[in-house]
Amino acid sequence: MTATQVHETISEDTVREISESLGEPQWLLDVRLDALDALEDLEMPDVIRTPGRDWTNLHGLDYESFVDPLNAAEDKDQVGPDEVDVLPFADAVDEHEPLLKEHFGSVIDPQENYLTALSTALFSTGTVVHVPENVDAEDVTIRTTQNSQSLFNYTLVVTEQSSSATILERQDTGESADGEQYYSGIVEVAAGENSHVQYGSLQNLDEETYNYTLKRGDADDYATVNWVEGNLGSRLTKSSVETELNGEGSETKTVGAFFGHNDQHFDIAARVWHKTAHTTADLVTRGVLDDDARSVYEGVQDVGRDAWDTNSYQRENTLMLSDTSEADASPKLIINNHDTEASHSATVGQIDEEDLFYMTSRGVDDRSARNMLVEGFFVPVLEEVEVEELREDLEANVAARLR
């Protein structure tokens, strides 16, 4: 495959101007320029394929019409407790350069694919969260409101030994330019020994937005990286939430929820790599589709040769509310160690007609019955969301869409 080429304003001069505006050191500018140089040789992220079909065409995106990195505009809230650093990226460059130099690009290779390289070269906003040893950080909040045609956002979370962080991130759209938009979000989480990270994200971008997000955690010995991923907005979302269990006894849980309507398209992936002994993973995703919306899901549990005493579970369910919506799922188990307990399951189907009949026969109108069944469908996922504020946000957004 040949990578899609962006327009001529994506140049070395553009990258240098962005880097200079953030006050970056030479080594970080070099990382950006290397990513820019690599673009012509890199391919798009792998899309999910099911027999006879490629669900997502990233090559068909008209980048020239909506990628405008020098005119990025946003509103951003970055809040956390006093004992934790929650910094805009430019401030982190000044205050925590050694931390950045150690961890930037250490979890996600900037040149992993065309879109990660594009984001590395062009990101102009971001957040760095640093949690010192033995500190518990609750209520870290990051809210990004896109006010321009394109926005490239980068987030780095570093938790030191025996610390913890609960982070709630939201993306939405404010006074954007008319027409198609692009949002790119890269999140790297480096979880130190015996630390605990709970990272919740709720994406509710304008439905003319193309959205690419890649979130990946690296869990050290006895560390935990848990994800909650809610997708409601955008025209097209290509999202992957991933954890590498590199430390002995490390754990991860991914809880995902999406709700598509109109002609929205969701390409959703959850992945975990078990690299060493005594690791545990649980991947849970539920989605609802209405109108002409489409979704495809891929879940990957990769158990390495050295991953003795592995426990790995996955389940995905999609509920379709219309005859014109489309969904598919591709759960995968890759097992290279026999000392493993693992399972995966995926279902795609419509509302149970018997349930609907039962409710309407007892005086509930069709619309209310359907809405109650959809809200009930999401309950098993919502019950897995430990962050009360995020759970309430998801419930409220689902209810609003049903109305």
N, C-alpha and C positions, 0 to 999 in steps of 0.2 A: 504494500500500500504506500502511496505517496502522501506525505503530510499536506494538509491544507495550508496554503500560504496566506499570511495576513498582509495588509497593505503597507505601502512604502513608509508611512510615518512610524512604523515599528522599526526603529533604527538605533544605531549606536548612540546617536545624539539624544534620542528620546530616553534611552536607558540611563545615560550619564546625567541628564537633567533630573530624572526622578531620584537617582541616588544622591546627587548633590543636595536636593531639597530636603532629604532626610538626614544629611550630615554623616553619611556612611563612610567607614574606613575603606582603604583600597582593596582589602581582601574580599569584602562583600560586593563591591563593584565588580571585581573580577569574577565572582560567582555568577552575578547577573549577566555579564558580557559573555561568559562561557555558555550560559543557557541560551542566550540570543543566537550565538554562533551555531549551536546544535540544532536549532529549529528545523533547518532544511533537511536534516538527516533523520529526524525523529518521526515516529508514527503516532497517530491518535491513540488514546487509551483503548484497550480491548473492549469491544462491545459484547453484550450477552447474545449468544447465538443459541437458538433452539432449532430442532430439525427443520431444514428448509427455509429458515428465516433469520435475517439480521434485523433486530428490532430497532436499533438506533443508528441513524446516519449522521455521525459527527462531521463527516466531510462535506455535507450539504449546507453547513452553516455559513452564512454570508458575513464573515468577520469584518470585511471592509466597511460594511454599513453601520456597525455598532461597537467596534473596539476603538476607543479614543482615550488612551492612557493619560494624556497630559491635561485632560479636562475632567478628571475624577472629582466627584463631589459627594459628600456624605454627612450625616449626623451620626456621631458615635458616643455611646456611654460606656465607660470602662470603670467599674467600681469593685472594690474589694476591701476586706478588713485591714486595719492599720499594719498588722505584722506581716502582711504579704505584699509583694510588689505586683501591681497590676498596671502596666505601663503602655502608653502608645509606643509604637515601634521606634519612632525617632528618639524618644526619651530613653528607651532601652539601649539604643546604640551608644548613647552617652554614658549611661550609668552601669551597664552590664555587658560591656563588649566581650570580656572573656567567656561569659556564659553563652552569648550568642555564637561566638566563634566555635565553641565546643559542640553546640547542639543544632545550630541552623543547618538544615539539610542532612542531619544525621539519621532521621527516621524515614523521611521521604527523600529519595534522590531527586534533586532539582531536574535532572535530565531523564527521569523515569519514562516520560512520554511527552508528546508535543504540548499538551495543555499544562503539565506541571512546569515545563521549561518556560512557556509563555508567561505563566503566573510569576515565576521566579524573576524573570527579566523585568516585568512590568508592575509588580505590586507596589502600591503607594500608601497603603494603610495597613495597620495590623496591631496586634496586642501581644505582649509578652507577660506571662504569669509565672512568677518564681515564688515557690513556697519553701522556706527554710526548713531545716531539720527539726523534727518534733513539733511542728506547727500545724494546727488544724484550721483550715481556711474554708469557712462556709460563706455562701452568698456572694460568690464572685459572679458579676453580671457583665456581659458584653452585648451591647445592642448596636447593630449596624443598619442604618437606613440609607439606602442607595438613592442619590439624587442626581445621577448622571447616567449617560448611556452605557458606560462600562465601569466596573469597579473590581480591582484585584486586591484581595484581602488575605493576610497571612497571620496565623496565630501559633504561638509557641507556648507550651506549658511544661514547666520543669518542676518536679516535686522531689525534694531531697529525702534522705532516709527517714522512715517512720513519720512522715508528714501525710496530710490529706488535703484534698481540694474538691469542692463542689462548684462546678462552673455551669452557668446557664447562658447560652448564646442565642441571640435571635437575629434573623435577617428579614428585613422588609423593605418596601419601596416608598419613597416620599415623592418629591417633586421631580420626577424623572423627565428626561427628554422623551418626546413622542416616538412611537415605533419600537422596534426591537432593541433589547438591551442584553447585556452580558454581565453575569456575576460569577467570579471565581473565588473559591475559598479553600485554602490549604491549611490544615491543622496538624501540627506535630505535638505529640505528648511523650515526654521522656519521664517515666515513672521510676523513681529510685527505689532502692531496696526497702521492702516492707511499707511502701507508701500506697495511698489509695486515691484514685482519681475517678470522680463521677462527672462526666461531661455530657450535658444535655444541649440539644440544638433544635430550634424550631424555625423552619424556613417557610416564610409566607410572602414571597416576592410577587411583584406584579406578573400577571399572566401573559405578558409579552417578553418575559425575560428567559434567556437561556442560562442555565445554572450548572456549573461544574464544581463539585466539591469532593475533596479527598481528605479523609481524616484517618490518621494512623497513630497507634500507640505502641511504645516499646516498654514492656513490663520486665523489670529486674526481679531478683529473687524475692519471692513472697509478696510481690506487688500486685495490685488490682487496678485494672483499667476498665471502667464500665461506661457504656455509651447509651444515650437515648437520642434517637434521630427521628424528628417529625417533619414530614414534607407535605405541604398543603398548596404552596404557590408555584409560580413559574409556568412557562409554556413547555419547556423541556428541562428535566433534571437528570443529570448523570451523576450519581452519588455512590461513593463507596466508603464504608466504615470498616476499619481493619485493626487487628491487634496482632503483634508478634509477641508470643509468650517465650521470651528469651531466658527468663530467670526460673530457677527451680521453685516449684510451688506457686507460681504466678497464676492469676485468674483473670477472666474477662467475661462480661455479659454485654450483649448488644440488644437493645429493645428498639424496634422500628415501627413506625406507623405512617401511612400515607393515605390521602383521600383526594382522588382525582375526579374532575368533572369537565364539562365542555370538551375541548380537544387536547387536554393536558397529556403529557407523556412522561412517565417515570421509569428510569433505568436504575434500579436499586441493587446494590451488592453489599453483602456482609461477609467478611473473611477473617479467618483466624489461622495462625500458624503456631502449632505446638512444637517448640524447638528442643525442649528439655523435659526432665522428669517431673511428675506429680503436678501437671498443669490441668486447668479446668476451664471450659468455655461453654456458654449457653447463648444461642442466637435465636431471638424471637421477633418475628415481623408479622404485622397484619395490615392489610390495605383494603380500601373500598374504592370502586370505580363506578362512575355514572356517565350518562350521555355517551360521547365518543372517546372517552379517555382510554389510555392504554398503559399497561405496566408490564415490566419484565423484571424478575428477581433472580439473582444468583447468590447462593450461599455456599461458601467453601470452608471446609474443615480439613486442614492439612496437618497430618500427624507425622513428624519426622522420625528418623531411625532411633534417635536418642531420647525420644519422648516416652519413657516408661511410665506406667501408671497414669494414663491419660483418660480424662473424662470430657466428652465433647458432644453437645446436643444442639439440634437445630430444628426449628419448625416455622413454617410460613403459610399463611392463609390469606387468600384474596377473595373478596366478596364483590360480585358484579351486580349492579342495580339496573342495568339496561341491556337490551339485546345487542346493542351496537358497541358496547365497550369490549376491550380485548385484554387478556392477561395470560401470562405464562410464568412458570417458575422452573429453575434449574438448580436443585440442591446437589452438592457434590461432597463426597467423602474421599479423601486421599489418605490411605492408611499404610504407613511403613513401619509400624511397630505393633506386634501382636498383643502386647499388654495394654489394650485399649478398650474402653467402653464408649461406644459412640452410636448415635442414631440421627436420622434426618427424616423430615416429612414435609410435604407441601401439598396444598389443596387450592383449587380454583373452582368457584361455583356461584350459584345465584341464591337469593333468599329462599329459604325453605317454604314452599307453598302451604304445607300443613301448619307451620307456625303462623303464617300470615292469615290463613283461614281461621285458626283458633282465635286469634285476637279480634279479627273483624266480626266473627260470630258472637262476640261478647260486647259489641257496641263500639269498638275502637274503629275510627275511620281509616281508610286505606293508607293515607299519607302518614298519619300519626303512628299507625302500626309499623309501617316500614321504617320510620325514623327511630322508633323505640328498638327495633331489631338491629339497626345499624349501630346505635349507641351501645347496645348490649354486646355486639360483636367486638367492639373495641375494648370492652372491660378487661379481658385477660391481659392485654398489653398494658393498659393504663395501671393495672394493679402492680405491674413490675416496675413502674416509674417511682423511684424513691424520692425525687424532688417534688414536693407538694406544689410549688408554684408552677413548674413545668406541666405537671399532670393537670392542674386546673386550666392552664392555657390551652392545652390540647383538647380538653373536654369542651371548653368554650368555643374554640374554633370549629370543631366538628359540629356542635349544635348550631352554630351560625350558618355553616354551609348547608346543613339539612333544612334550615328555614328558607 
